[in-house]
Amino acid sequence: MLIVKAGGGLSISMDSVADDLAGLVNQGEQLVFVHGAAEHTNAVSEALGHPPEFVEGRNGLTSRRTDRRTLEIFLMVYCGQINKMWVEALQKRGVNAVGLSGLDGRLVRGTRKSRIRVRKGNRWVMIRDDWTGTVDHVDTRLVQLLLREGFVPVLTPPALSHDNEAINVDGDRIAAHMAVSLQADILLYLSDVAGLLRSYPDESTLISSIKPNQIDQFIDLAEGRMKRKVMGAKDALQQGVGEVVIADGRVEDPVTKALVEAHGTHIG
Amino acid sequence: MLIVKAGGGLSISMDSVADDLAGLVNQGEQLVFVHGAAEHTNAVSEALGHPPEFVEGRNGLTSRRTDRRTLEIFLMVYCGQINKMWVEALQKRGVNAVGLSGLDGRLVRGTRKSRIRVRKGNRWVMIRDDWTGTVDHVDTRLVQLLLREGFVPVLTPPALSHDNEAINVDGDRIAAHMAVSLQADILLYLSDVAGLLRSYPDESTLISSIKPNQIDQFIDLAEGRMKRKVMGAKDALQQGVGEVVIADGRVEDPVTKALVEAHGTHIG
């Protein structure tokens, strides 16, 4: 079982990823695909006159300020434009894809952070109408039903809150929870960097392998989304996932390169 | 088995429809829900600087001019914003909804009209880059799988062409094909009119009942989308659907009013 998460960067080629996934599925690989759409969402938000805003939380990480209008745009882009373009790209290649968000069948449950404290200049202010949250768990019943019948699930945020509202959550965390729940052999993150770099952005400093007991000493090398991925890798390995790979999504055959030729950073 | 199609008019209340559907599902009714999003798509198209255009075809019916950019906006609004808002509205009411487009699991197959002849003033011109099409059939395997497991399918255009491309098709036709394939007892169309009117738009001229052998004499009373509904009703009844109802989606309890109190036009 393979879980592949493709980031929402514009430099990731949908055609290359879809070609590669179709090859693996046609060889009989069981696959769950998760995708983001962050940069497309930024573009549509700008075009609709509701430009994206990013806020820094108490944990030092930034997240998208998600008022109800932003959430609507998020649904449009993640679940509409991008999810269905992935499904179409896979269908064109003979893969019987089914696109689902975390809302559908209560697939991904999370906790809404109804009040978030964010930095505004030198001050911390409270925001009360935000629709971001954290992933608590995934219910694999629907995904396993689809896999058993030969469909390939194509998953995207948002998640469903415990009050049954759509909330903006991190797609990387959905992929990690899915990998744990399905006890995947490999959890592969494709994004617009070559992997974990000792000296960002110098790609010649790629760290190609990290043993589980070394993760802590590497976490401080990473920042932002990469830090979240490495922290998530540690959790996933501890909970039974075979290997976590962080690799370049901007190349031809990005999936098989990461799996076969050992591109990227292999953790586990 | 009940198939409900809600039109994409802004005057249809998502809350009222969702309340009513949830009541029926909680009473044990088996339900497939289909929705449109035409007016929301018009609004987003305008906001994105790609205003909607409608063309008149050789059959005298109008359809949305769908270039590739329009198709992307169509995916955003139908599959993203509106499909997921329906799913969220149903989940909030305890209904375990799963939103799917016709692409997902090859649910709805259609034929792309890659060349369409449309009227421009007094002339007929050929358009070659259009992504509209007609529904050929629905594959109910995925829908039946979901129904068996207690999920409620929430379906939306587009369909998947025979070349595995997304195509803009009529949601009313998806509902009619679904009703025939599942041999539904009732196919209910909710839209922003009270039903078939003898003298449009005078609602006091509502035709409340049409027997199957009377359909032909009523077809000429209808225009545009209503004509398509009445024509579709004739096909659906001939192919085993119990009854077709065309009723007002702008009222409280629109579904139970149509079913129990005999609002709208009942055909069959």
Interface residues (C-beta under 8 A of the other chain):
Chain A: V44 A47 L48 G49 E72 L75 M76 V77 Y78 C79 G80 Q81 N83 K84 M85 V87 E88 Q91 K92 N96 A97 V98 G99 L100 S101 L103 D104 G105 R106 R141 L142 L145 L146 E149 F151 P158 L160 D163 N164 E165 A166
Chain B: V44 A47 L48 G49 E72 L75 M76 V77 Y78 C79 G80 Q81 N83 K84 M85 V87 E88 Q91 K92 N96 A97 V98 G99 L100 S101 L103 D104 G105 R106 R141 L142 L145 E149 F151 P158 L160 D163 N164 E165 A166
